[in-house]
């Protein structure tokens, strides 16, 4: 039994799970909207919102705080272009929003295996 164990395992090993989350979050920040299964969307939603919060809060910090925030996000995403887009384009849009940066729409079952499909997107104000 998995009592009091947080997170989604997604039927993958630890390294595969980390790589999958990194790829999905990169795609979400690149395209700002994507279709995936419900389990994968719920697995990345919290982590993506925490990254946006870190980027948003670093705008009010000192230069050292800004550099540290960028390094922290870069270590999690692994792509400098997406880090730049997150800090320069995405985070300023949510400067006055207290949270809830993503939205999930149900799309229905996938034809091949009836997996529950959703569309996850960044909220537009």
PLY file of the C-alpha trace (Angstrom):
ply
format ascii 1.0
element vertex 125
property float x
property float y
property float z
element edge 124
property int vertex1
property int vertex2
end_header
0.00 0.00 0.00
1.19 3.51 -0.85
-0.16 5.40 2.12
1.26 8.92 2.56
3.38 8.75 -0.61
3.02 11.86 -2.73
3.39 12.16 -6.48
2.54 10.16 -9.57
4.74 7.22 -10.55
3.34 6.93 -14.10
4.54 3.30 -14.42
8.12 4.47 -14.96
11.43 4.27 -13.17
12.80 7.35 -11.41
15.03 8.51 -14.27
12.32 8.00 -16.88
9.84 9.88 -14.70
12.19 12.85 -14.25
12.87 12.97 -17.99
9.18 12.77 -18.83
8.27 15.58 -16.42
11.09 17.77 -17.74
9.98 17.22 -21.34
6.30 17.84 -20.60
7.01 21.05 -18.65
9.31 22.29 -21.43
6.57 21.66 -23.97
3.98 23.41 -21.79
6.14 26.51 -21.44
7.09 26.46 -25.13
3.60 26.12 -26.59
1.61 27.33 -23.54
-0.94 24.59 -24.21
-0.76 20.86 -24.84
-2.81 17.68 -24.95
-1.81 14.78 -22.75
-3.31 12.17 -20.46
-4.92 13.26 -17.21
-2.32 11.49 -15.05
0.60 13.20 -16.81
-1.11 16.59 -16.64
-1.71 16.25 -12.92
1.89 15.10 -12.42
3.36 18.23 -14.02
0.78 20.81 -12.97
2.09 21.48 -9.47
5.73 21.59 -10.49
5.01 23.97 -13.40
3.05 26.31 -11.14
5.87 26.32 -8.58
8.34 27.27 -11.31
6.13 30.16 -12.41
5.86 31.32 -8.79
9.65 31.25 -8.37
10.08 33.26 -11.57
7.35 35.72 -10.57
8.72 36.28 -7.07
12.29 36.76 -8.28
11.28 39.92 -10.14
10.99 41.75 -6.81
14.24 40.37 -5.37
17.83 41.51 -5.53
20.19 40.66 -8.37
21.50 37.69 -6.41
17.94 36.39 -5.93
17.28 36.72 -9.66
20.40 34.76 -10.57
19.67 32.07 -7.98
16.10 31.68 -9.24
17.27 31.34 -12.84
19.86 28.73 -11.84
17.29 26.78 -9.85
14.83 26.69 -12.76
17.59 25.94 -15.28
18.64 22.93 -13.23
15.09 21.61 -13.35
14.34 22.39 -17.02
17.76 22.01 -18.63
17.04 24.45 -21.48
18.25 28.06 -21.41
15.78 29.26 -24.06
12.78 28.09 -22.08
14.19 29.58 -18.87
14.51 32.93 -20.66
10.94 32.68 -21.95
9.65 31.77 -18.48
11.31 34.72 -16.76
10.83 37.31 -19.54
7.42 36.44 -21.02
5.38 34.07 -18.85
6.11 35.21 -15.27
5.37 38.94 -15.82
1.89 38.04 -17.10
1.06 36.54 -13.71
2.55 39.33 -11.58
-0.82 40.21 -10.01
-2.26 36.69 -9.90
-1.96 34.88 -6.53
-1.82 31.39 -8.05
-3.67 29.02 -10.34
-1.61 29.63 -13.47
-2.77 26.51 -15.33
-6.14 25.22 -16.46
-7.08 21.64 -17.37
-9.92 20.80 -19.79
-11.23 17.26 -20.21
-11.31 16.10 -23.84
-12.69 12.57 -23.50
-11.11 9.16 -24.04
-8.32 8.49 -26.53
-9.38 6.16 -29.32
-6.49 3.70 -29.05
-6.60 2.77 -25.39
-9.42 4.87 -23.88
-6.99 6.87 -21.75
-8.61 10.02 -20.37
-7.21 12.94 -22.41
-7.00 16.53 -21.19
-5.71 19.82 -22.46
-3.50 21.72 -20.03
-2.82 25.38 -20.74
-1.53 28.52 -19.11
-4.32 30.85 -18.03
-4.79 34.02 -20.10
-5.87 37.09 -18.18
0 1
1 2
2 3
3 4
4 5
5 6
6 7
7 8
8 9
9 10
10 11
11 12
12 13
13 14
14 15
15 16
16 17
17 18
18 19
19 20
20 21
21 22
22 23
23 24
24 25
25 26
26 27
27 28
28 29
29 30
30 31
31 32
32 33
33 34
34 35
35 36
36 37
37 38
38 39
39 40
40 41
41 42
42 43
43 44
44 45
45 46
46 47
47 48
48 49
49 50
50 51
51 52
52 53
53 54
54 55
55 56
56 57
57 58
58 59
59 60
60 61
61 62
62 63
63 64
64 65
65 66
66 67
67 68
68 69
69 70
70 71
71 72
72 73
73 74
74 75
75 76
76 77
77 78
78 79
79 80
80 81
81 82
82 83
83 84
84 85
85 86
86 87
87 88
88 89
89 90
90 91
91 92
92 93
93 94
94 95
95 96
96 97
97 98
98 99
99 100
100 101
101 102
102 103
103 104
104 105
105 106
106 107
107 108
108 109
109 110
110 111
111 112
112 113
113 114
114 115
115 116
116 117
117 118
118 119
119 120
120 121
121 122
122 123
123 124
